Amino acid sequence: MFTSLRSRLLASYIVMVVVTLLAAALTLTLVLRAISDNVSRTRLRSSLPLTTRLVRELLAQGRTPEEIVAVLRDNSNNRPPFRVLLIDRGTVVGDTEEGLVGERIPRELLAPPQVQGQARYIYTARNGKEYIFAVSLAVVPPARTGTGAPRRLIVAEVVPRRSITVYAELIPPLTWAAAVALFVGLLLAWLISRSVARPLAAITAATERIAGGDMEVNLPRGGPREVTLLAERFQRMVEEVKASRQAQRDFIANVSHDLKTPLTSIRGFSQAILEGVADDPERTQRSAQIIHDEALRLSRLVEQLLDLARLDAGQTRMVFAPVDMAALLKRVCERMRPLALEKDITLSCVAEEGIWLEGDGDRLMQVFGNLIDNAIRHTPQDGEVRCTLQRSADVPGTVEVAVSDTGSGIPPEDLPHVFERFYQVDKSRRRRNSGLGLAIVQEIVQAHGGQVGVESELGRGSRFWVRLPLSQGSRAAGR
């Protein structure tokens, strides 16, 4: 019956409203009874002194308790407004209504300070009735008794305590009030449970659509803050899944393209050699060179794909050790210099000495080699590629390596995507590289706890920068 969230919320609200109403009714009854008790006590305290004085005068006249009770009953002018008990040695010896004669009153209820007219106690008689009472001591000194001994009686005025059942007349108005409160509570409970359950139902429906392959879902925002936050997080997850699926499709398309292009060249030129089309040594040599270059290209692509797969899976083992950054960057520049000379590009390296950090030297060489290779490929003939190494002024405790070029620059709309896999800034040109180099750079830098970024201006070139945390020794030396 209560299997849905809405029904359970509604049932819990109903139970809460009913329990609250019952608690309120019980509390009201007890409060009214306490007020009634306080009123009775106040009236007893104001009446008791007059009754005590009258009993004292009758005692002085030598009257017995029975005679005193008779006088109290017949005294129309000075008759006490409450039931009067006369108590001697803890036993009721006189009662204006006779029902409690012989009743034993507990001694602790008659001991000081109770015997001072303080109506603070409730006494339960043998018949089960409860009485609110006030007691006082009536004493006649020996000089007035004529017997040489004082006479004394404890005078008590009592009033029956009202039973809870007396408040039965309150049941009809309380019932009507409870009915109205229950109706309003149920209406509010239904609205609240609906506001909570509706967005959750929308999320459930969205999950079913996603399971069916439909990613075009847009969840409404509404309901409590937690449910709204859940809807926002779920929508973000959907967008990320869509982006992931699109990236997967792009990845497959790009890998297929990058594999197909060199394979087509290899197949074409190898077929030319086999069929004797490339019959002279020069053409054969050229075909073999192309096959060799395309095979190397395929090898690099597969290597980069494996690198990314290992980095994604966290399976790449980084061997961290102290690295002299100046020596490493100069070594990378020397390796890349022949490639720069082929295009008549000036490659310079300015490195601050004494900078050390904990890192994987081979992987860092791969990072800077990829950045320099990328800069050379996008710099025109007679251009310049400049590498710099220095402590970062913007982020203390880090070293910054920058690779700047004088190429054509990157359009602003492409800057956020340059580190994405297979992303090409100029899509109209024939692909000369896999588009994985910068993605690998980002993964390796992040594995070192660093950051990588790019700044570019169209027509003036680009600047790629890498920030890595310094080792403790370099930090101390730089202070």
N, C-alpha and C positions, 0 to 999 in steps of 0.2 A: 504493500500500500504506500509506504513512505520510501520509495526507491529513488525518486528524483530529488535534486537539491532544493527545488522550489517547495515541494511538499514538506520536506524536512524542516526548512526554514519556517514555513507557515505553522507547522505543528509546534515547533519550539517557541515561536512567538505566542501562540495560543496558550500553551502551558505557562509561559512566563506571565501573561496577562492574568490568567485565572489565579495563579499563585499570588500575584501581587494584590489582586482584589481580595482574596481570602485573608492575606496578611493585614491588609488595610482594615477590613471589617473586624478582625480580632483585635487589632491595635486600638481601633476606635472604641470597641466595647470595654476594653481594659482601661482606657483613658477615662471614659465616662464613669466607670465604676470607681476609679481613684478619685475623681472629682466629687462624686457623691459621698465617698468616705470622708474626704476632707471637709465637706460642708457639715456632715453629721458631727465630726469631731469638734468643729468650731462652735456649733450650737451647744454641745455637751459642756465644753469648757466655760461657756458664758452662763449656763444654768446651774452648774454644780455648786458654786459658793452659796447661793441662796438656799438650796436644799440642805447643804451641810449645816448652815446656821439654824435652820428650823429643826433638824434632827438633834443638834446640840441642846436647844432649849427644851425639847421634849425629854431628853435624857436627864437634864437638870431637874425636871419635875418628877423623876423617878419612874417614868413610863418604861414598859417592857417593849422589846422589838415588835411584838404583835400589836401592841397598842399604838406604837409610833406608826406602823404601816397603816393601821386603821385610820389614824388622824390624817396621814398623807392622802388616803383615798377620799376621805370625806371633806377635806379642806378645799372648798370650791374656789376660794379667792387665791390661796397660796399653793394650790396643788401644782407639783412639779410637772413640766410638760413631757417628761420622759419617765420611763420605767425606773423605779428606784429599788436597789438591793441594799440590805443591811447585812454586813459580813462581820462575823465574830470568830476569831481564831481560824480563818480560812474557810469557814462554812457559811453559807447563806442562811441567815436566821430570819430574814424578813424579805418579802417580795410583794410589791404593789400589785403584781399580777399572779402571784402564788406559784407559778410554774417552776421556779428555780430554787425553791426552799429545799435545803439539804444539799445543794450542789457544792462540791468542793472546788474552790478557786486555787489554782497553783500559787504557791507562796511567792515565786519570783515575780508574778504579776502584781503582787500587792506590796512588794518591798520598795523602799525609796529608790529612785525618785518618782516612782509611779504613784505613790500615795501623796500626790500633790495636785490632783486635778488635771493631770496630763493625759488626754485621751489619745494614747499612741498605740494601743494594743487591741488586737482582735481576739476574742475568746470564743472557743467552740464548746458549746454545752453538750451534755450527754445525749440530748435529742438530735444532735447533729447540726443545730442551727448556729450561725455565727453572729456574734454581737460585737459592736463597737462600744467600748465603755471608757468611762473616766472615773477615777476613784479619789476620795479625799478622806481624811481622818477627822472624826468628830470626837472631841475630848472634853469631858466635864471635870474640872479640878475637884479635889476632895472637899474643899471649903463649901462647895455648892451642892454636893451630893447628900450631905448629912450623915454619911456612913463612915467617913474617915478614909475612904478609898476612892480613887478616880474611876469614872465610868468612860468607856470608849467603845466606839463602833466605827467600822470602815463603811463609809457611804459610797455607793457606786450608782451612777446613772448609766443606763445602757439603752442602745437602740439596735434593733435587728439590722444586720447588714443586708443590703439589697442583693439578691441573687442575680446571676448573669441572665437567667431566664426572664427577669423583669424587663430587660431591654428588647424583648421580642417585638414590642411595638415599633422598633426601629427597622425591623426586617423588611417591610414593604418598601419604604423609601430607599433603603440600602440596595434592595433587589433591583429597583428601577435604575438607580445610579450605576450599579454594577453592569446591568444590561447595556446601558448607553456606553459605558466605558469599554465593555467587551466588544461592542459593535465598532466603535472608533478604533480600538486596538487591532481588531481583525482587519479593518480596512487599511490601516497603516502597515500592518504586517504583510498584507497581500501586495501593497505597493512596493515595500522595501524588498521583499523576496523576489518580486518581479524585476526590480531594477538590478538586483544582484544576478539573478539567473539568466536574464535575457542576453547580456554580453557573453556569458559563459556558454550559452547555447549557440551563439554566433561563432565563437571560437571552435566549438565542437563541430559545427557544420563546416567551418573552414578546413579543419583537419581532414574531414572526410573528402572534401573537394581536392585537397592537396594529395591525399592518398590515391585519388583517382587520376592524378596527373594535371589537374587544373591549378596553375600557379597565380592566376589573375584574381586574387582575393584582396578585398579591402575591408578590414574590420571597422565597424563603427566604434567611436569612442563614447563611453558613457558608463554610468553606474558609480559605485564607490571608487575611491582613489586606488585601492589595491587592484580592483578588477580592471580599471582603466589602464593602470601600469602593466598588468598582464597582457591586455590587448595590444598595447604599444610594443611590448617586447616580442609578442608573437608576430606582429606585423613586421617588425625588424628582422625576425628570424626568417619569415617568408621571403623578404627582399634578399636576404643573404643567400637563401637556398636558390632563389632565381638567378642571382648573380653567379653562384657557384655552378649551377647547371649551364648557364651561358658560357662561363669560363671553360667548362669542360668541353662544350661543343666547339668553342673557338680553339681550345687546345688540340682537339682531335683534328680539326680542319687545318690548323697551322702545321702540326707535325706531319700530317699527310702531305701537305704542300711542300714542306721542307725536305721530306724524304723523296717525294716524287720527282722534284726538279733535278737533283744530282743523279738519281737513278735513271732518269730519262737520258741525261747526257752520257752516263756510263754505258747504257745499253746502246745508244746511237753510235757512239764512237767505237765501241768494241765490235759492233756489227759491221761497221765500215772496215775495220781491220780484218775481220773474218772473211768478209766478202771480197776483199781485195780492192775496195774503193780507194783506200789510203795505200796506194801501191808504191809511192816513192818514199825514201827514208825520212824526208822532212815532214811529210804529212803523217806518216806513221808515228814519228816522234811527237808531233803536236797532239795527235789523238791520245797517245799514251800519257802525255803530260796532263791533258784534260781529265782523263780517267783517274789519274793519280790525285789531282787536285780535288775532284769531286768526292773521291773516296775519303780523303782527309776531312773534307767538309762533313761528310756523313759521320765519320768517326767523332769529330768535335761535337756534332749535334747529339749523338747518342751519349757521349761523355757528359755533356751539359744536362741532358735529361736525367741521367743517373744521379748527377750531383744534386739536382733539385729534388728528386725523389728521396734521396737519403737525407737531405736537409729537412724536408717536410716531415719525414718520419722520425727525425731525431737520431738517425743511425750514423751520421757523420761524426767520426771521432776527432775532436779537436785536441791537439797536443799543445797545451799552453806552456810557454816558457818565456823568459825575458827576451825582448826583441829590441834591437837597436834600430829605431825607425829611420834615422837618417841613412844608415848603411843600406837598409832594405829598400828604401825608395830609390836611392841612386842605382842599386843593382837592377831594379825593374826598369828604370829609364835606359840603362845601357842595353838591356835586352830588347827594348822596343825601338832603339835608335835606328837600326837598319830599316825597319818599316817606315819610319818617318823620312829617312833619306830617300827612299824610293819615290816619295811624293814631293821632295824638296821642301819638307816641312821642318822648321826649327823646333827641336825638342829641348827644353831647358829644365833644370831641376835645382831648386833653391831649398835646402833643408837645414833647419836649425839643429845643431849638434847637441848631444847629451840628453836626448828624449828617449826614454825607455817605457815599454809597457808589456804587460803580460798578454801574450797572444800566440796564435798558431802562425808561425812565419810563412809557411807554404801557402796557407789560405789567404793571408794578407797580401802576399805577392800576387795571388790570383785576383784579388779585389782591385789592386792598383793597376795590374796589367790589363784587366778588362776595361777600366776607366780610360786609361791612356789609349788603348786600341780603339775604343769608341770615339775618342776625341780625334785621333788621327784620321779615321775613316770619314768623319764629318767635317774635316778642315780642308779647304781647297789648297791647290799647289801654291807654294811660297807662303803658306800661312804659318802660324806659330801655336805650339802647345806648351803650356807652362805648368810645371808641378811645384807645389810649395808645401813645406812642412813647418808648423809652428804651434806653440801652445795657444789654445783657443782663448781669445779675449772675451768672448761672449759667455762661454760656459767654463768657469774655473775648474781645474782638475781634469781637463781633457786636452787631447791633442787634435789638431785639425789638419787634414791632408786635403788639398784642393787641386783639381785638374781643370785648367782653363784652356779654351781654344778660341780661335778667331773664325769659326765656321759661320754658317748661316743663322744659327740660333734655333730655338724651339718655340713654336707658337704657344701663347698662354693657355689655350684650351687643351694642349697636349701635355703640359707640365705635370698635372696630377697622375698621368698614366704611364710615364716613361719607365717606371720600375715594374710594370705589369709584364707578365710573360707573353712573348711573341708580339708585343706592341711595337708598331712601326709608326714613326712620326710622319714620314713621307710615304704614303701607301701607293703612290703612282709609280715609284721606282721599283726596278727589279730587286728582289730581296737578296742582299749580299751577306746577310748574317741571320742567325736563328732568332734573334730577339729575346734570347735568354740570358745574355751576359749581365745586364743590369739587374735582372731578377735575382741572379746568383749573388751579385754584389750585395744586394740588400739583405739576403738571408745570412750571408757570412758576417756582415757587419753587426746585424742584430744578435747573432750568436756570440759576438764579442762584447755585447752590452753597449753597442754604439748606435749612432744614427747616421743616415745618409740622406742627402738632399741635392737639389739642383736649382740654380738660378740662371736665367737666360733672357736675352734680348735679341729680337729678330734683327738680323743684319750685322750683329756685333759679336755673336758667339755665346758660348755657354760655360758655366762654371759648376762642376760637380764637386761636392765636399763630403768628407767623411770625418765624423768626430768619434774618437775612441777614448776610454778612460785611461789616464796615466797610471803607471805603477807608483807605489808609495815612495820609492827612491826619487823618481822624477818630480813628484809633487813637492817633496822636501827641498830638492835642488832649485825648484822654480820659485820658492818663497823669498 
